[in-house]
Amino acid sequence: MTLDVVARRAGVSLATASRALNGTARVRDELRDRVRAAADLLGYIPNAHAQALASSSSNTVGLICHDVGDPYFAAIADGVMRAAAEQDVLVMLASTFREPAREIEYVSILRAQRARAILLIGSGFQDRTWERALSAELDPYIRAGGRVAVVSRHRSVRADAVLPENRAGAAALARALLALGHRRFAVLSGPPNLTTVADRLAGFREGLAEAGIALAPECVVEGAFTRDGGYAAARELLTRPTRPTCVFGVTDVMAVGALAAFREAGIDVPTDISLAGFDDIPLVRELTPPLTTVALPLTAMGQHAISLALREPHGQRSRVLRVGGEVVLRASTAPPPADVPSEGKRREGDLR
């Protein structure tokens, strides 16, 4: 007897049946009673799947990302799948489309499916309610023998982790842009509750601060963590009274959208404005002009994540693998235009 049979009998989703029987997340009383009645009728033992999980009967790994259509996640997933193929492990891929609740639901489903390991490769959310709900799903899974690995910073998850050096990479990028002569910056930022956004923005501020430059709040434009989000944020930036000489998109995908917005507005990159991103997804090398960025070994990060999750002996202590980023200067950045006033001779209202 399997949980999905119970779920069908109760007329609920697999995730709802799992939560109802595990008591790890909120389920309406009416649904919980219906699931338990179905389990009793069918003779289902609620924790049978956990016992099977402990014996590692499944050879499936669940991979949860924000959006596999995003080249950043596609490259990491490629690394996961290449490494999984070498170990004859099947990978189940799920995109949350950046819906935090959906990520928790997918974890619940993978628990019910007796996945051997769960990989979370999207940025963590800085939200205590979400963090508690995620822990409520992951903690019993880990105690039952399940393996978990994450890519990027997740504050509440005690699991193996591959941590890109987002903060240090953004600071290094700021120093490189300062060395080109820029003093007026703007940042196209994603949702502030994502740890990746928080770390990259903080690192960029730190790099600028070393040169005595503060990034004012009005110089940070938030947008969705997508190409369209970068486009919209760049359009918003262009409505403001003054213009920076250099713009940092916190991801390459956002920078790609910004490049389209600047081109549409008749602004030349890098003659009129320099533009940089972060990640070094493959397509940015083919842009006109090619994009300056901070390169991360995305495919290798995926390979490291699944290797950490499936390592033997696994041990009780979590391992953390830190991955540095390398600043790659390309043709999208250049010294600022000659008519830009130097520091100390800024025009009234100039961005700082």
C-alpha positions as CSV (number, residue, x, y, z in Angstrom):
1,M,0.0,0.0,0.0
2,T,1.4,3.4,-1.0
3,L,0.6,6.9,0.0
4,D,-0.6,7.9,-3.4
5,V,-3.4,5.2,-3.2
6,V,-4.4,6.8,0.1
7,A,-4.4,10.2,-1.4
8,R,-6.6,9.1,-4.3
9,R,-9.0,7.4,-2.0
10,A,-9.2,10.6,0.1
11,G,-9.5,12.8,-2.9
12,V,-6.5,15.0,-2.0
13,S,-3.1,15.6,-3.5
14,L,-0.1,13.5,-2.6
15,A,1.4,16.5,-0.7
16,T,-1.7,17.0,1.4
17,A,-1.9,13.3,2.3
18,S,1.7,13.4,3.3
19,R,1.3,16.5,5.5
20,A,-1.9,15.1,7.0
21,L,-0.3,11.9,8.1
22,N,3.0,13.3,9.2
23,G,1.6,16.3,11.0
24,T,4.5,18.5,9.7
25,A,2.4,21.3,8.2
26,R,-1.0,22.9,8.5
27,V,-3.8,20.9,7.0
28,R,-7.5,21.6,7.5
29,D,-9.2,19.3,10.0
30,E,-11.7,18.0,7.5
31,L,-8.9,17.0,5.1
32,R,-6.8,15.4,7.8
33,D,-9.8,13.3,9.0
34,R,-10.5,12.3,5.4
35,V,-6.9,11.1,4.8
36,R,-6.7,9.3,8.1
37,A,-10.0,7.5,7.4
38,A,-8.7,6.4,4.0
39,A,-5.5,5.2,5.5
40,D,-7.3,3.2,8.2
41,L,-9.7,1.7,5.5
42,L,-6.8,0.6,3.3
43,G,-4.5,-0.5,6.1
44,Y,-1.8,2.0,5.3
45,I,0.9,2.5,8.0
46,P,1.6,6.2,8.1
47,N,5.4,6.0,8.6
48,A,6.0,3.1,6.3
49,H,7.5,5.3,3.7
50,A,10.0,6.7,6.2
51,Q,11.1,3.2,7.2
52,A,11.6,2.4,3.5
53,L,13.5,5.7,3.1
54,A,15.9,4.7,5.9
55,S,16.8,1.6,3.9
56,S,17.5,3.8,0.8
57,S,15.1,1.7,-1.3
58,S,14.7,4.6,-3.8
59,N,17.4,5.5,-6.3
60,T,15.8,8.8,-7.2
61,V,17.1,12.3,-6.4
62,G,14.7,15.3,-6.3
63,L,16.1,18.5,-7.7
64,I,14.1,21.6,-6.9
65,C,15.0,25.0,-8.5
66,H,13.2,28.3,-9.0
67,D,13.0,28.1,-12.8
68,V,14.8,25.7,-15.0
69,G,14.1,28.1,-17.9
70,D,16.7,30.4,-16.3
71,P,20.1,29.6,-17.7
72,Y,21.6,29.9,-14.2
73,F,19.5,27.0,-12.9
74,A,19.8,25.1,-16.2
75,A,23.6,25.1,-16.0
76,I,23.6,23.8,-12.4
77,A,20.9,21.2,-13.2
78,D,23.1,20.0,-16.1
79,G,25.9,19.4,-13.6
80,V,23.6,17.5,-11.3
81,M,22.3,15.3,-14.1
82,R,25.7,14.5,-15.5
83,A,27.0,13.4,-12.1
84,A,23.8,11.5,-11.4
85,A,24.1,9.6,-14.7
86,E,27.6,8.4,-13.7
87,Q,26.0,6.9,-10.6
88,D,22.9,5.5,-12.3
89,V,20.7,7.8,-10.3
90,L,17.4,9.1,-11.7
91,V,16.8,12.9,-11.2
92,M,13.3,14.3,-10.8
93,L,13.3,18.0,-11.7
94,A,10.8,20.6,-10.3
95,S,10.6,24.4,-10.9
96,T,8.9,26.4,-8.2
97,F,8.7,29.6,-10.3
98,R,9.8,31.4,-7.2
99,E,6.7,30.5,-5.2
100,P,8.1,29.7,-1.7
101,A,5.0,27.6,-0.8
102,R,5.5,25.5,-3.9
103,E,9.1,24.6,-2.8
104,I,7.8,23.3,0.5
105,E,5.1,21.3,-1.3
106,Y,7.6,19.7,-3.6
107,V,9.8,18.7,-0.7
108,S,6.7,17.0,0.9
109,I,6.0,15.2,-2.3
110,L,9.6,14.0,-2.6
111,R,9.4,12.7,0.9
112,A,6.3,10.7,0.0
113,Q,8.1,9.4,-3.1
114,R,10.9,8.1,-1.0
115,A,13.5,10.1,-2.8
116,R,17.1,9.2,-1.9
117,A,18.1,12.8,-1.7
118,I,16.7,16.3,-2.2
119,L,18.7,19.1,-3.7
120,L,17.6,22.7,-3.3
121,I,19.5,24.8,-5.8
122,G,17.6,28.0,-5.6
123,S,18.4,30.9,-3.3
124,G,16.9,30.7,0.2
125,F,14.1,33.0,1.4
126,Q,14.7,35.3,4.4
127,D,11.3,34.6,5.9
128,R,10.9,33.0,9.3
129,T,7.5,31.5,8.6
130,W,8.8,29.9,5.3
131,E,12.0,28.7,7.1
132,R,10.0,27.0,9.9
133,A,7.7,25.3,7.3
134,L,10.7,24.1,5.3
135,S,12.4,22.7,8.4
136,A,9.2,20.9,9.4
137,E,9.5,19.0,6.2
138,L,13.2,18.5,5.9
139,D,14.1,17.6,9.5
140,P,12.0,14.4,9.8
141,Y,13.2,13.4,6.3
142,I,16.8,13.7,7.3
143,R,16.2,11.9,10.6
144,A,14.7,9.0,8.5
145,G,17.9,8.7,6.5
146,G,17.2,11.1,3.6
147,R,20.0,13.3,2.2
148,V,19.7,17.0,1.6
149,A,22.1,19.4,-0.2
150,V,21.6,23.0,-1.0
151,V,23.2,25.5,-3.4
152,S,23.4,29.1,-2.0
153,R,22.7,30.2,1.5
154,H,19.7,28.8,3.4
155,R,19.7,30.2,6.9
156,S,17.6,27.5,8.6
157,V,18.7,24.3,6.7
158,R,21.3,22.1,8.4
159,A,22.5,20.2,5.4
160,D,25.5,19.9,3.0
161,A,25.9,23.1,1.1
162,V,27.6,24.5,-2.0
163,L,28.0,28.2,-1.2
164,P,29.0,30.6,-4.1
165,E,31.0,33.5,-2.7
166,N,28.3,36.0,-3.7
167,R,29.3,38.7,-1.3
168,A,33.1,38.6,-2.0
169,G,32.4,38.3,-5.8
170,A,30.2,41.4,-5.8
171,A,32.8,43.4,-3.8
172,A,35.5,42.4,-6.3
173,L,33.3,43.5,-9.2
174,A,32.8,46.9,-7.5
175,R,36.6,47.3,-7.2
176,A,37.1,46.4,-10.8
177,L,34.5,49.0,-11.9
178,L,36.0,51.6,-9.7
179,A,39.4,50.9,-11.3
180,L,37.8,51.9,-14.7
181,G,37.0,55.3,-13.2
182,H,33.4,55.0,-12.4
183,R,32.0,56.8,-9.4
184,R,28.3,56.9,-10.0
185,F,26.6,53.5,-9.8
186,A,23.1,52.0,-9.8
187,V,22.0,48.5,-9.0
188,L,19.2,46.5,-10.5
189,S,18.2,44.3,-7.6
190,G,16.0,41.3,-7.3
191,P,13.5,40.5,-4.4
192,P,15.2,41.6,-1.2
193,N,14.0,38.5,0.7
194,L,16.3,36.2,-1.4
195,T,19.6,35.5,0.3
196,T,21.5,35.8,-3.0
197,V,20.2,39.3,-3.6
198,A,21.0,40.4,0.0
199,D,24.6,39.0,-0.3
200,R,25.4,40.4,-3.7
201,L,24.0,43.8,-2.8
202,A,25.9,43.9,0.5
203,G,29.1,42.9,-1.2
204,F,28.8,45.5,-3.9
205,R,28.1,48.2,-1.2
206,E,31.2,47.0,0.7
207,G,33.4,47.3,-2.4
208,L,32.2,50.8,-3.1
209,A,32.6,51.8,0.5
210,E,36.3,50.9,0.4
211,A,36.6,53.9,-2.1
212,G,34.5,56.1,0.1
213,I,31.4,55.8,-2.1
214,A,28.0,55.2,-0.6
215,L,25.2,53.6,-2.7
216,A,22.1,55.6,-1.9
217,P,18.7,53.8,-1.6
218,E,17.4,55.7,-4.7
219,C,20.2,54.1,-6.7
220,V,18.9,50.6,-6.1
221,V,15.9,49.6,-8.3
222,E,14.1,46.3,-7.4
223,G,12.7,44.1,-10.1
224,A,11.8,40.4,-10.6
225,F,14.7,38.0,-10.8
226,T,14.2,37.6,-14.5
227,R,15.1,39.1,-17.9
228,D,11.8,41.0,-17.9
229,G,12.5,42.1,-14.3
230,G,15.8,43.6,-15.4
231,Y,14.2,45.3,-18.4
232,A,11.5,46.9,-16.2
233,A,14.0,47.9,-13.5
234,A,16.3,49.6,-16.2
235,R,13.3,51.4,-17.7
236,E,12.4,52.7,-14.2
237,L,16.0,53.8,-13.7
238,L,15.9,55.8,-16.9
239,T,12.9,57.8,-15.6
240,R,15.0,59.2,-12.7
241,P,16.5,62.7,-13.1
242,T,20.1,61.7,-13.1
243,R,21.9,58.8,-14.7
244,P,24.7,56.6,-13.3
245,T,27.8,55.8,-15.5
246,C,27.7,52.2,-14.5
247,V,24.9,49.7,-13.7
248,F,25.2,46.4,-11.9
249,G,22.5,43.8,-12.5
250,V,22.6,41.3,-9.6
251,T,22.2,38.5,-12.1
252,D,23.2,38.1,-15.7
253,V,19.6,37.5,-16.7
254,M,18.6,40.8,-15.2
255,A,21.5,42.5,-17.0
256,V,20.4,41.0,-20.3
257,G,17.0,42.7,-19.8
258,A,18.7,46.0,-18.9
259,L,20.8,45.8,-22.1
260,A,17.6,45.6,-24.2
261,A,16.1,48.5,-22.3
262,F,19.1,50.7,-22.8
263,R,19.3,49.8,-26.5
264,E,15.6,50.6,-26.9
265,A,16.2,54.0,-25.3
266,G,19.1,54.8,-27.7
267,I,21.7,54.5,-24.9
268,D,24.9,52.9,-26.1
269,V,26.6,50.3,-23.9
270,P,29.4,51.0,-22.9
271,T,29.9,54.4,-24.6
272,D,27.0,56.1,-22.6
273,I,26.7,53.6,-19.7
274,S,28.6,50.5,-18.5
275,L,26.7,47.4,-17.6
276,A,27.8,44.3,-15.5
277,G,26.1,41.2,-14.3
278,F,26.8,38.2,-12.1
279,D,27.0,34.4,-12.8
280,D,28.5,34.2,-16.3
281,I,25.7,32.2,-17.9
282,P,26.8,31.0,-21.4
283,L,24.8,33.4,-23.5
284,V,26.4,36.6,-22.1
285,R,29.6,35.9,-24.0
286,E,27.6,36.1,-27.2
287,L,25.8,39.4,-26.5
288,T,26.7,42.6,-28.3
289,P,28.6,43.8,-26.4
290,P,29.7,40.7,-24.4
291,L,28.8,41.2,-20.7
292,T,31.2,41.9,-17.9
293,T,30.3,39.6,-15.0
294,V,31.4,37.5,-12.1
295,A,31.9,34.0,-13.3
296,L,30.7,31.0,-11.2
297,P,31.5,27.4,-12.2
298,L,27.7,26.6,-12.5
299,T,28.0,23.1,-13.9
300,A,30.6,22.1,-11.3
301,M,28.4,23.5,-8.5
302,G,25.7,21.1,-9.5
303,Q,28.1,18.2,-9.6
304,H,29.4,19.2,-6.2
305,A,25.9,19.3,-4.8
306,I,24.9,15.8,-5.7
307,S,28.3,14.5,-4.7
308,L,27.9,15.9,-1.3
309,A,24.4,14.5,-0.9
310,L,25.4,11.0,-2.0
311,R,28.8,10.7,-0.5
312,E,29.6,7.6,1.5
313,P,30.1,7.4,4.4
314,H,27.9,10.3,4.9
315,G,28.5,11.0,8.5
316,Q,26.5,13.3,10.9
317,R,28.3,16.5,10.2
318,S,27.2,18.7,7.3
319,R,29.9,19.8,4.8
320,V,30.1,23.2,3.3
321,L,32.0,23.8,0.0
322,R,32.6,27.5,-0.8
323,V,33.0,28.4,-4.4
324,G,34.7,31.6,-5.4
325,G,33.7,33.9,-8.3
326,E,36.0,35.5,-10.8
327,V,35.5,38.9,-12.3
328,V,35.5,38.8,-16.1
329,L,35.8,42.2,-17.7
330,R,34.3,42.2,-21.2
331,A,33.2,44.9,-23.7
332,S,30.0,46.0,-21.8
333,T,32.2,48.0,-19.4
334,A,34.6,50.9,-20.2
335,P,35.8,54.1,-18.5
336,P,32.9,56.6,-18.0
337,P,32.1,59.2,-20.7
338,A,34.5,62.1,-20.7
339,D,31.8,64.7,-20.1
340,V,30.9,63.1,-16.7
341,P,31.9,65.4,-13.9
342,S,34.6,64.0,-11.7
343,E,34.1,63.2,-8.1
344,G,33.8,66.3,-6.0
345,K,32.3,68.2,-9.0
346,R,29.0,66.3,-9.2
347,R,26.0,68.0,-10.7
348,E,23.1,68.7,-8.5
349,G,21.0,65.6,-8.0
350,D,23.6,63.2,-9.4
351,L,23.3,59.6,-8.2
352,R,25.7,58.6,-5.6
